[in-house]
Amino acid sequence: MPLKKPKNHEMEQRPFFTIFIGILFFITTGSMLYFRQINELESLKAGTISLIRVGLEEYEINKIMTMELMVIFFYPFIIALLVSYMMLGLFIHAAMAGTVPH
C-alpha cells in the first residue's frame, strides 16, 4: 500500500502548529520557573539578610542575584534557541535532500 502524500493545506499548517506548541511550552516553562522563584522568596530573604550581616554592599548582592536569575532563566532559553536552530538547519537540509518523511 503506497504512502498517502499530505495535501498542500496540511503542509502549510505544520509550521503553525509547531510554532504554537513551542510557544506554549515556553510559556509553561517560564511560569513554572517564576512560581518556583516566588516559593523560594522567603529563603532568599533570609540569605540576603545574612549577606548584609557579613558586610556585602547592595550592588554586590544585586550582582549575585542577577547571576542566579540568569542561570535559572536566561541560559536555558539560549540553549533551547541553539538546539532549535540546529534542528531547523538539519530539517531544512533533509528537506532539500528529499529525505524528510511525510
C-alpha positions in Angstrom: 0.0 0.0 0.0 1.6 3.3 -1.1 2.1 6.1 1.4 -0.5 8.8 1.3 1.0 12.1 0.3 -0.1 15.0 2.5 -2.3 17.6 1.0 -1.0 21.1 0.4 -3.0 22.7 3.2 -1.7 20.1 5.7 1.9 21.1 4.8 1.0 24.7 5.3 -0.4 24.1 8.8 2.5 22.2 10.2 4.8 25.2 10.9 1.9 27.0 12.6 1.2 24.1 14.9 4.9 23.6 15.6 5.4 27.2 16.5 2.2 27.2 18.6 3.3 24.2 20.6 6.8 25.7 21.0 5.4 29.0 22.4 3.0 27.0 24.6 5.9 25.0 26.1 8.0 28.2 26.5 5.2 30.0 28.4 4.6 26.9 30.6 8.2 26.5 31.5 8.6 30.2 32.3 5.5 30.1 34.5 6.9 27.1 36.4 10.2 28.8 36.9 8.5 32.0 38.0 6.4 30.2 40.6 9.4 28.3 41.9 11.1 31.6 42.4 8.1 33.0 44.3 8.0 30.0 46.5 11.7 30.4 47.4 11.3 34.1 48.2 11.4 33.6 52.0 14.7 31.6 51.8 16.1 34.3 49.5 15.2 37.0 52.0 17.0 35.1 54.8 20.0 34.6 52.5 20.0 38.3 51.7 19.9 39.3 55.4 22.8 37.1 56.2 24.8 38.6 53.3 24.1 42.1 54.6 25.3 40.9 58.1 28.5 39.6 56.5 29.1 43.1 55.1 28.3 42.9 51.4 27.0 46.1 49.7 23.6 46.3 48.0 25.2 46.4 44.5 27.1 43.2 45.2 24.0 41.4 46.4 22.2 42.6 43.3 25.0 41.3 41.2 24.8 37.8 42.9 21.1 37.7 42.5 21.3 38.7 38.8 23.7 35.9 38.1 21.4 33.4 39.9 18.4 34.5 37.8 20.5 34.3 34.7 21.3 30.7 35.4 17.7 29.9 36.0 16.0 31.8 33.2 18.5 33.1 30.6 20.8 30.1 30.0 18.1 27.5 29.4 16.5 29.9 26.9 19.8 30.4 25.0 20.4 26.7 24.9 16.9 26.0 23.6 17.4 28.6 20.9 20.7 27.0 19.8 19.2 23.5 19.8 16.1 24.7 17.8 18.4 26.5 15.3 20.5 23.3 14.8 17.4 21.1 14.4 15.8 23.5 12.0 19.0 23.5 10.0 19.1 19.7 9.9 15.4 19.6 8.9 16.0 22.1 6.1 19.0 20.1 4.9 17.0 16.9 5.0 14.1 18.6 3.1 16.4 19.8 0.4 17.8 16.3 0.0 14.3 14.8 -0.1 14.7 12.5 2.8 12.0 14.0 5.1 9.3 11.5 5.8 5.7 12.6 5.0 
